Amino acid sequence: MANWWITTIMLAFILFCAGSFFIHFLKRTLHSEDSTRIDPDPEWPDPEEYEYKEE
């Protein structure tokens, strides 16, 4: 009976380690700052383009 408990606990531990490594490396590669640093978003819409002009 102790053998089943040890197996279950070790399986849970291995799954936890694998999941935490996966999440760690996934978060490491998906930086939200990189999207604006590599390809900065220009000011859109351009405020001067949409100014109200009286005719």
Helices and strands as residue ranges (DSSP letters): H 2-29, H 32-38
